[in-house]
Amino acid sequence: MENGKKRNSFTGSLGFVLAAAGSAVGLGNIWRFPYLAAKDGGGLFLVIYIILALTFGFTLLTTEIAIGRKTRQSPLTAYGKIRKSWGKLGIVACLVPVIIMPYYCVIGGWVTKYFVAFLTGDGGNAAADGYFNGFISGETAPLVFTVIYLALTAYVVFRGVEKGIESFSRIIMPLLLVLIVIIAVFSVTIHYTDESGATRTGLEGLLIYLIPNFDGITLQRFFSVLVDAMGQLFFSLSVAMGIMIAYGSYVPDEASLTRSINQIEIFDTVVAFLAGVMIIPAVYTFMGTEGMEASGPGLMFVSLPKVFSAMGGIGNLVGCLFFAMVLFAALTSSVSIMEAVVSSLMDQFHISRKKAAAIETVIALVGAVFVCLGYNVLYFDITLPNGSAAQLLDVMDYLSNNILMPIVAIGTCILIGWVVQPKTVIDEVEKTGHKMGRKGLYTAMVKVIAPLLLAILLLKSLGIVTAI
C-alpha cells in the first residue's frame, strides 16, 4: 500500500525494463567486470559470463520478478506469502540492501567528488599520487559528498514508483547508454607513444579484451573463471538482494514477463560488455598490461584518472563524461537498493512511503558515517576468510555479497525448486498468454544446477573451498 491507496505500479513494460536494467547497471559492471575480464583471459571470461547470464542469471532473475508480481509484496514479506514457514528468508533478503546501502552511498560520494573535480577542471590533481587516499581518509569531505549522493537517491525514492523511479530511469538510462557508447568508441580509437618510443593503441587493448586466452588453461583455472563470472552476475543483475522482488511487485499483470526479462538480460550484458570496451583499451593504451591489474577503487579512482591525465587537453572532458556516466549508473542502482528496503517497511508495517523513506535515509546515513570514519578514526585492518585484507567497508561488502546473497539465492532455489515446485513461477510468467522460453532449462537450473553452483560460490567465499 502507498499512503493507504492501491499499490503503485510501473506504467508499462518499458518503465519496468528501464528501472530494472538501471538497477542492474551499477558500479559492479563498471569497476568489477572489466578487471575480471582482464584477469580471467579476456574472451574466455566473456564467453562463460554470457552462458551463465542466459542460464544461471536468467533463472534467478525470472524467479525473483515472478515472486514479486505473484505476491504483490516486497522481499521482506513476499517469501512468507509464497510459503508461510519460509518468511524468515525474507528477513535475510531484506537485510542485504540494508547493509549495502550505506557503503554504496559512500562510494557514490567518491564518484560525485571525482565528477565535480573533472567538471571544474581539477582532473589533473585528481590523477596525482595519493589524491584518492588523501580524500577518503579525510574526516569531512567524504561525508559531505556522501550526504549529497544520498540526498539525490532519497529524492527519487520519496517521489514514488511512477513519478520517481520510472521517470528518473526513462531520462537517465538513455543518457547513460549514449555516454557509454561515446566513451567506448573513443577508447578504441586512441593511441599513445611512451617514453621508450613504444606505441600502443586502443584497438590492441580491445583485442586483448575480446580474444580468449587459453594459455595455461587447466580445469582449476576454468572453475576459477566460472566462479568469478558467477559472482559477477550477482552484481550485474541485482539478484539475491530483494530488488527484483520489489520491482516485480510493481509490474502490471498484463505485462509480458518473458519479453521484459529477455530485454533486461540483453541490456545488462551489453552494458557490462561495453564497460570493458570503455576501460580496458584505454588503460592498456596509456599504462600497458600491468595497468589492467588494478581492480575496484584502484581501477576507477587511481588508474583511470592517470589515463585521463595522459590524454592531455581532452582528458578533462573525457574524465568528466566518464564520471557523469558512472554517477548515473550508481544512482540508478542505489535508488533500487533503497526501494527494496522502503517497500519492505511499507508492506511490513503499513506505513506511508514518505515515512518509510525517511527511516531508511536515516539508517543509511548513520551507517555511511561509520563507513567514512572507517578510513580514519575507526580504521582497522583484518583478513577475511577468503584471504583478502579488509576494513569496515570491505567487511560489509563481504558479508552482504559473499555470504548473505548466496544464502538468499540458495534458499530461493530450494523454495521454488522443491517446496512449491517450479510450476509456481512458470504459471506466473505465462499467465498473460506469453509462453515462457527456456522452460526446461529453468526447471533444471532452479532445482539442481543453480543451488550446486551457489553452494560452491558460498564455500569458496567462506574459505572452505580453496582449490578453486
LUMZA-759763 format. One record per residue (C-alpha): x, y, z; residue in one letter; residue number from 1; chain. Coordinates in nm, 3 decimals, decimal comma. Example, Ala and Ser with C-alpha at 12.3 -4.5 7.8 and 13.67 -1.06 7.14 Angstrom:
px|py|pz|code|pos|unit
1,230|-0,450|0,780|a|1|A
1,367|-0,106|0,714|s|2|A
REM end
This chain:
px|py|pz|code|pos|unit
0,000|0,000|0,000|m|1|A
0,123|0,352|-0,081|e|2|A
-0,021|0,614|0,152|n|3|A
-0,324|0,394|0,211|g|4|A
-0,403|0,367|-0,161|k|5|A
-0,370|0,088|-0,414|k|6|A
-0,011|-0,031|-0,460|r|7|A
0,171|0,181|-0,716|n|8|A
0,298|0,018|-1,033|s|9|A
0,505|0,091|-1,340|f|10|A
0,303|0,236|-1,626|t|11|A
0,411|-0,047|-1,855|g|12|A
0,684|-0,288|-1,959|s|13|A
0,923|-0,018|-2,081|l|14|A
0,922|0,162|-1,746|g|15|A
0,988|-0,165|-1,565|f|16|A
1,265|-0,274|-1,803|v|17|A
1,446|0,061|-1,779|l|18|A
1,418|0,066|-1,399|a|19|A
1,532|-0,297|-1,363|a|20|A
1,813|-0,251|-1,614|a|21|A
1,913|0,067|-1,431|g|22|A
1,932|-0,130|-1,109|s|23|A
2,145|-0,394|-1,277|a|24|A
2,379|-0,142|-1,440|v|25|A
2,582|-0,011|-1,150|g|26|A
2,930|0,013|-1,008|l|27|A
2,970|-0,365|-1,029|g|28|A
2,951|-0,352|-1,409|n|29|A
3,190|-0,062|-1,442|i|30|A
3,471|-0,130|-1,199|w|31|A
3,447|-0,507|-1,145|r|32|A
3,354|-0,654|-1,483|f|33|A
3,649|-0,508|-1,683|p|34|A
3,900|-0,612|-1,416|y|35|A
3,770|-0,970|-1,403|l|36|A
3,766|-0,991|-1,782|a|37|A
4,129|-0,874|-1,797|a|38|A
4,233|-1,111|-1,515|k|39|A
4,047|-1,415|-1,647|d|40|A
4,163|-1,431|-2,006|g|41|A
3,950|-1,171|-2,181|g|42|A
3,724|-1,355|-2,425|g|43|A
3,725|-1,669|-2,209|l|44|A
3,558|-1,477|-1,926|f|45|A
3,315|-1,313|-2,171|l|46|A
3,200|-1,645|-2,317|v|47|A
3,149|-1,804|-1,973|i|48|A
2,974|-1,490|-1,844|y|49|A
2,729|-1,479|-2,136|i|50|A
2,648|-1,851|-2,098|i|51|A
2,587|-1,803|-1,725|l|52|A
2,376|-1,492|-1,788|a|53|A
2,149|-1,691|-2,019|l|54|A
2,116|-1,981|-1,774|t|55|A
2,205|-1,907|-1,413|f|56|A
2,123|-1,534|-1,427|g|57|A
1,803|-1,596|-1,622|f|58|A
1,687|-1,842|-1,356|t|59|A
1,742|-1,612|-1,058|l|60|A
1,606|-1,305|-1,239|l|61|A
1,289|-1,484|-1,354|t|62|A
1,228|-1,634|-1,011|t|63|A
1,256|-1,308|-0,818|e|64|A
1,048|-1,099|-1,059|i|65|A
0,776|-1,367|-1,069|a|66|A
0,771|-1,390|-0,687|i|67|A
0,728|-1,013|-0,667|g|68|A
0,443|-0,993|-0,918|r|69|A
0,265|-1,301|-0,783|k|70|A
0,266|-1,183|-0,421|t|71|A
0,249|-0,804|-0,480|r|72|A
0,487|-0,783|-0,186|q|73|A
0,838|-0,659|-0,110|s|74|A
1,122|-0,902|-0,026|p|75|A
1,061|-0,883|0,349|l|76|A
0,706|-1,021|0,319|t|77|A
0,697|-1,195|-0,023|a|78|A
0,858|-1,522|0,083|y|79|A
0,603|-1,565|0,362|g|80|A
0,325|-1,521|0,105|k|81|A
0,470|-1,800|-0,109|i|82|A
0,503|-2,034|0,191|r|83|A
0,435|-1,905|0,542|k|84|A
0,710|-2,110|0,708|s|85|A
0,969|-1,951|0,478|w|86|A
0,909|-1,595|0,596|g|87|A
1,250|-1,578|0,767|k|88|A
1,421|-1,594|0,428|l|89|A
1,256|-1,259|0,357|g|90|A
1,431|-1,109|0,660|i|91|A
1,770|-1,218|0,524|v|92|A
1,680|-1,091|0,175|a|93|A
1,584|-0,751|0,319|c|94|A
1,897|-0,739|0,534|l|95|A
2,117|-0,743|0,222|v|96|A
2,011|-0,399|0,085|p|97|A
2,011|-0,258|0,442|v|98|A
2,381|-0,347|0,467|i|99|A
2,470|-0,245|0,111|i|100|A
2,302|0,097|0,108|m|101|A
2,538|0,281|0,350|p|102|A
2,864|0,182|0,184|y|103|A
2,719|0,214|-0,168|y|104|A
2,636|0,577|-0,085|c|105|A
2,992|0,633|0,039|v|106|A
3,131|0,502|-0,291|i|107|A
2,869|0,711|-0,471|g|108|A
3,007|1,008|-0,279|g|109|A
3,354|0,929|-0,412|w|110|A
3,215|0,923|-0,767|v|111|A
3,040|1,256|-0,706|t|112|A
3,368|1,407|-0,581|k|113|A
3,557|1,296|-0,893|y|114|A
3,279|1,415|-1,123|f|115|A
3,296|1,760|-0,959|v|116|A
3,677|1,757|-0,983|a|117|A
3,677|1,692|-1,358|f|118|A
3,377|1,922|-1,415|l|119|A
3,565|2,213|-1,254|t|120|A
3,887|2,142|-1,444|g|121|A
4,068|1,986|-1,148|d|122|A
4,115|1,648|-1,316|g|123|A
4,493|1,690|-1,324|g|124|A
4,512|1,700|-0,946|n|125|A
4,276|1,401|-0,922|a|126|A
4,537|1,198|-1,112|a|127|A
4,815|1,280|-0,865|a|128|A
4,962|1,005|-0,647|d|129|A
4,795|0,995|-0,307|g|130|A
4,494|1,206|-0,411|y|131|A
4,240|0,927|-0,363|f|132|A
4,377|0,804|-0,031|n|133|A
4,406|1,161|0,090|g|134|A
4,041|1,225|0,006|f|135|A
3,884|0,913|0,156|i|136|A
4,088|0,941|0,476|s|137|A
3,961|1,295|0,538|g|138|A
3,708|1,345|0,814|e|139|A
3,475|1,597|0,644|t|140|A
3,486|1,594|0,262|a|141|A
3,391|1,224|0,211|p|142|A
3,091|1,266|0,441|l|143|A
2,975|1,582|0,262|v|144|A
2,977|1,412|-0,079|f|145|A
2,811|1,102|0,069|t|146|A
2,526|1,317|0,203|v|147|A
2,485|1,484|-0,137|i|148|A
2,469|1,146|-0,308|y|149|A
2,228|1,001|-0,051|l|150|A
2,004|1,307|-0,086|a|151|A
1,984|1,258|-0,465|l|152|A
1,892|0,891|-0,417|t|153|A
1,636|0,959|-0,144|a|154|A
1,468|1,232|-0,353|y|155|A
1,389|0,984|-0,632|v|156|A
1,258|0,718|-0,390|v|157|A
1,048|0,974|-0,198|f|158|A
0,867|1,058|-0,522|r|159|A
0,741|0,701|-0,562|g|160|A
0,735|0,435|-0,831|v|161|A
0,588|0,618|-1,131|e|162|A
0,687|0,980|-1,064|k|163|A
1,021|0,892|-0,907|g|164|A
1,183|0,564|-1,011|i|165|A
1,022|0,524|-1,354|e|166|A
1,051|0,889|-1,460|s|167|A
1,413|0,901|-1,342|f|168|A
1,500|0,580|-1,529|s|169|A
1,335|0,696|-1,853|r|170|A
1,565|1,003|-1,856|i|171|A
1,886|0,865|-1,710|i|172|A
1,912|0,527|-1,886|m|173|A
1,918|0,663|-2,246|p|174|A
2,175|0,926|-2,137|l|175|A
2,381|0,656|-1,970|l|176|A
2,381|0,438|-2,281|l|177|A
2,479|0,730|-2,507|v|178|A
2,770|0,823|-2,278|l|179|A
2,890|0,463|-2,261|i|180|A
2,888|0,428|-2,642|v|181|A
3,071|0,762|-2,691|i|182|A
3,343|0,675|-2,441|i|183|A
3,376|0,318|-2,575|a|184|A
3,426|0,441|-2,934|v|185|A
3,679|0,698|-2,816|f|186|A
3,865|0,436|-2,609|s|187|A
3,908|0,201|-2,906|v|188|A
4,038|0,475|-3,140|t|189|A
4,312|0,628|-2,919|i|190|A
4,687|0,562|-2,941|h|191|A
4,986|0,657|-2,725|y|192|A
5,365|0,654|-2,759|t|193|A
5,551|0,615|-2,430|d|194|A
5,896|0,747|-2,335|e|195|A
6,068|0,440|-2,479|s|196|A
5,910|0,503|-2,818|g|197|A
5,671|0,209|-2,799|a|198|A
5,324|0,279|-2,940|t|199|A
5,011|0,115|-2,803|r|200|A
4,659|0,153|-2,943|t|201|A
4,310|0,113|-2,810|g|202|A
4,241|-0,144|-3,080|l|203|A
4,520|-0,365|-2,940|e|204|A
4,363|-0,335|-2,596|g|205|A
4,024|-0,429|-2,743|l|206|A
4,170|-0,747|-2,892|l|207|A
4,318|-0,841|-2,553|i|208|A
3,968|-0,797|-2,411|y|209|A
3,787|-0,994|-2,683|l|210|A
4,019|-1,280|-2,781|i|211|A
4,007|-1,577|-2,541|p|212|A
4,340|-1,653|-2,379|n|213|A
4,380|-2,028|-2,330|f|214|A
4,745|-2,014|-2,223|d|215|A
4,797|-2,241|-1,924|g|216|A
4,428|-2,334|-1,913|i|217|A
4,356|-2,606|-1,660|t|218|A
4,039|-2,744|-1,506|l|219|A
4,119|-2,549|-1,187|q|220|A
4,161|-2,223|-1,381|r|221|A
3,838|-2,287|-1,571|f|222|A
3,646|-2,330|-1,245|f|223|A
3,811|-2,016|-1,107|s|224|A
3,685|-1,816|-1,407|v|225|A
3,342|-1,981|-1,370|l|226|A
3,318|-1,875|-1,004|v|227|A
3,435|-1,520|-1,087|d|228|A
3,174|-1,489|-1,362|a|229|A
2,902|-1,629|-1,137|m|230|A
2,990|-1,387|-0,858|g|231|A
2,982|-1,102|-1,111|q|232|A
2,625|-1,195|-1,208|l|233|A
2,506|-1,102|-0,858|f|234|A
2,646|-0,752|-0,910|f|235|A
2,532|-0,728|-1,271|s|236|A
2,172|-0,850|-1,243|l|237|A
2,084|-0,719|-0,893|s|238|A
1,961|-1,062|-0,787|v|239|A
1,954|-1,207|-0,433|a|240|A
1,921|-0,865|-0,273|m|241|A
1,544|-0,822|-0,283|g|242|A
1,547|-0,556|-0,554|i|243|A
1,390|-0,761|-0,833|m|244|A
1,119|-0,887|-0,599|i|245|A
1,033|-0,526|-0,508|a|246|A
1,036|-0,414|-0,873|y|247|A
0,845|-0,727|-0,976|g|248|A
0,567|-0,636|-0,733|s|249|A
0,512|-0,315|-0,934|y|250|A
0,480|-0,490|-1,273|v|251|A
0,126|-0,480|-1,420|p|252|A
-0,044|-0,818|-1,467|d|253|A
-0,082|-0,761|-1,839|e|254|A
0,292|-0,710|-1,895|a|255|A
0,485|-0,996|-2,056|s|256|A
0,749|-1,111|-1,809|l|257|A
0,915|-1,326|-2,075|t|258|A
0,979|-1,029|-2,302|r|259|A
1,079|-0,799|-2,014|s|260|A
1,329|-1,047|-1,867|i|261|A
1,489|-1,103|-2,209|n|262|A
1,526|-0,727|-2,254|q|263|A
1,681|-0,682|-1,909|i|264|A
1,931|-0,963|-1,979|e|265|A
2,030|-0,810|-2,314|i|266|A
2,057|-0,455|-2,180|f|267|A
2,267|-0,554|-1,881|d|268|A
2,501|-0,783|-2,078|t|269|A
2,556|-0,519|-2,347|v|270|A
2,638|-0,252|-2,088|v|271|A
2,872|-0,485|-1,896|a|272|A
3,048|-0,568|-2,224|f|273|A
3,073|-0,200|-2,321|l|274|A
3,215|-0,119|-1,977|a|275|A
3,507|-0,341|-2,069|g|276|A
3,535|-0,172|-2,411|v|277|A
3,544|0,167|-2,235|m|278|A
3,807|0,082|-1,979|i|279|A
4,042|-0,198|-2,092|i|280|A
4,162|-0,041|-2,424|p|281|A
4,218|0,298|-2,257|a|282|A
4,408|0,156|-1,959|v|283|A
4,616|-0,068|-2,186|y|284|A
4,699|0,219|-2,423|t|285|A
4,834|0,451|-2,154|f|286|A
4,952|0,208|-1,884|m|287|A
5,024|-0,122|-2,059|g|288|A
4,920|-0,468|-1,945|t|289|A
5,035|-0,402|-1,587|e|290|A
4,786|-0,115|-1,560|g|291|A
4,498|-0,359|-1,615|m|292|A
4,577|-0,542|-1,291|e|293|A
4,406|-0,276|-1,078|a|294|A
4,057|-0,355|-0,952|s|295|A
3,776|-0,189|-0,759|g|296|A
3,853|0,161|-0,627|p|297|A
4,210|0,132|-0,754|g|298|A
4,089|0,099|-1,113|l|299|A
3,832|0,378|-1,111|m|300|A
3,984|0,634|-0,876|f|301|A
4,358|0,583|-0,931|v|302|A
4,432|0,419|-1,267|s|303|A
4,166|0,588|-1,482|l|304|A
4,236|0,948|-1,365|p|305|A
4,600|0,886|-1,465|k|306|A
4,475|0,769|-1,805|v|307|A
4,266|1,084|-1,849|f|308|A
4,562|1,299|-1,742|s|309|A
4,784|1,129|-2,003|a|310|A
4,533|1,222|-2,274|m|311|A
4,633|1,587|-2,248|g|312|A
4,385|1,868|-2,310|g|313|A
4,090|1,642|-2,394|i|314|A
4,144|1,431|-2,081|g|315|A
3,945|1,659|-1,853|n|316|A
3,640|1,641|-2,083|l|317|A
3,664|1,263|-2,120|v|318|A
3,707|1,228|-1,742|g|319|A
3,403|1,449|-1,682|c|320|A
3,189|1,244|-1,923|l|321|A
3,315|0,919|-1,771|f|322|A
3,237|1,012|-1,411|f|323|A
2,899|1,156|-1,517|a|324|A
2,824|0,816|-1,669|m|325|A
2,942|0,635|-1,355|v|326|A
2,734|0,869|-1,138|l|327|A
2,421|0,795|-1,344|f|328|A
2,487|0,420|-1,322|a|329|A
2,546|0,436|-0,947|a|330|A
2,231|0,640|-0,884|l|331|A
2,002|0,402|-1,073|t|332|A
2,140|0,117|-0,859|s|333|A
2,125|0,295|-0,523|s|334|A
1,766|0,402|-0,596|v|335|A
1,674|0,034|-0,641|s|336|A
1,867|-0,071|-0,328|i|337|A
1,685|0,191|-0,122|m|338|A
1,349|0,100|-0,277|e|339|A
1,392|-0,265|-0,170|a|340|A
1,413|-0,151|0,193|v|341|A
1,146|0,120|0,169|v|342|A
0,890|-0,114|0,008|s|343|A
0,965|-0,373|0,277|s|344|A
0,899|-0,124|0,557|l|345|A
0,575|-0,015|0,389|m|346|A
0,446|-0,371|0,346|d|347|A
0,552|-0,498|0,687|q|348|A
0,447|-0,202|0,900|f|349|A
0,176|-0,046|0,675|h|350|A
0,333|0,299|0,683|i|351|A
0,344|0,567|0,413|s|352|A
0,620|0,585|0,153|r|353|A
0,749|0,916|0,293|k|354|A
0,780|0,777|0,645|k|355|A
0,948|0,456|0,522|a|356|A
1,187|0,652|0,300|a|357|A
1,273|0,886|0,588|a|358|A
1,351|0,589|0,816|i|359|A
1,575|0,421|0,558|e|360|A
1,750|0,752|0,481|t|361|A
1,842|0,791|0,847|v|362|A
1,959|0,427|0,871|i|363|A
2,171|0,468|0,557|a|364|A
2,316|0,798|0,680|l|365|A
2,417|0,658|1,019|v|366|A
2,577|0,355|0,852|g|367|A
2,753|0,576|0,597|a|368|A
2,905|0,790|0,873|v|369|A
3,064|0,478|1,024|f|370|A
3,191|0,368|0,681|v|371|A
3,351|0,710|0,622|c|372|A
3,508|0,702|0,967|l|373|A
3,640|0,355|0,884|g|374|A
3,910|0,524|0,677|y|375|A
4,036|0,743|0,961|n|376|A
3,936|0,734|1,331|v|377|A
3,773|0,388|1,312|l|378|A
4,034|0,234|1,084|y|379|A
4,125|-0,129|1,135|f|380|A
4,276|-0,397|0,916|d|381|A
4,170|-0,763|0,925|i|382|A
4,193|-1,062|0,694|t|383|A
3,866|-1,209|0,566|l|384|A
3,805|-1,586|0,535|p|385|A
3,864|-1,561|0,159|n|386|A
4,215|-1,428|0,227|g|387|A
4,167|-1,061|0,133|s|388|A
4,262|-0,771|0,361|a|389|A
3,970|-0,558|0,476|a|390|A
3,843|-0,265|0,678|q|391|A
3,482|-0,169|0,757|l|392|A
3,355|-0,114|0,401|l|393|A
3,513|-0,439|0,284|d|394|A
3,362|-0,631|0,577|v|395|A
3,012|-0,501|0,494|m|396|A
3,063|-0,582|0,125|d|397|A
3,190|-0,932|0,207|y|398|A
2,904|-1,004|0,446|l|399|A
2,633|-0,888|0,204|s|400|A
2,771|-1,003|-0,131|n|401|A
2,975|-1,310|-0,042|n|402|A
2,769|-1,461|0,240|i|403|A
2,409|-1,337|0,258|l|404|A
2,338|-1,311|-0,115|m|405|A
2,438|-1,673|-0,193|p|406|A
2,233|-1,786|0,110|i|407|A
1,928|-1,594|-0,017|v|408|A
1,974|-1,733|-0,368|a|409|A
2,015|-2,092|-0,243|i|410|A
1,707|-2,055|-0,021|g|411|A
1,505|-1,912|-0,310|t|412|A
1,604|-2,203|-0,538|c|413|A
1,509|-2,460|-0,273|i|414|A
1,176|-2,288|-0,203|l|415|A
1,076|-2,267|-0,570|i|416|A
1,252|-2,579|-0,695|g|417|A
1,149|-2,826|-0,426|w|418|A
0,892|-2,683|-0,183|v|419|A
0,632|-2,516|-0,408|v|420|A
0,775|-2,651|-0,739|q|421|A
0,890|-2,453|-1,049|p|422|A
0,534|-2,455|-1,188|k|423|A
0,455|-2,173|-0,941|t|424|A
0,693|-1,938|-1,125|v|425|A
0,621|-2,075|-1,473|i|426|A
0,245|-2,021|-1,429|d|427|A
0,306|-1,661|-1,315|e|428|A
0,526|-1,590|-1,616|v|429|A
0,276|-1,744|-1,858|e|430|A
-0,046|-1,602|-1,715|k|431|A
-0,052|-1,327|-1,980|t|432|A
-0,058|-1,591|-2,254|g|433|A
0,309|-1,543|-2,348|h|434|A
0,492|-1,876|-2,334|k|435|A
0,800|-1,892|-2,114|m|436|A
1,114|-1,965|-2,311|g|437|A
1,383|-2,196|-2,174|r|438|A
1,121|-2,369|-1,955|k|439|A
1,307|-2,700|-1,931|g|440|A
1,634|-2,519|-1,866|l|441|A
1,467|-2,313|-1,593|y|442|A
1,339|-2,624|-1,412|t|443|A
1,679|-2,797|-1,423|a|444|A
1,860|-2,483|-1,311|m|445|A
1,634|-2,389|-1,020|v|446|A
1,613|-2,743|-0,884|k|447|A
1,970|-2,870|-0,920|v|448|A
2,234|-2,676|-1,114|i|449|A
2,193|-2,327|-0,962|a|450|A
2,190|-2,446|-0,598|p|451|A
2,506|-2,650|-0,659|l|452|A
2,687|-2,359|-0,825|l|453|A
2,574|-2,127|-0,546|l|454|A
2,694|-2,372|-0,280|a|455|A
3,039|-2,377|-0,442|i|456|A
3,043|-1,996|-0,451|l|457|A
2,945|-1,975|-0,084|l|458|A
3,203|-2,235|0,026|l|459|A
3,474|-2,050|-0,167|k|460|A
3,373|-1,719|-0,005|s|461|A
3,391|-1,880|0,338|l|462|A
3,741|-2,009|0,263|g|463|A
3,626|-2,370|0,298|i|464|A
3,697|-2,450|-0,068|v|465|A
4,035|-2,306|-0,163|t|466|A
4,134|-2,525|-0,456|a|467|A
3,921|-2,325|-0,700|i|468|A
REM end
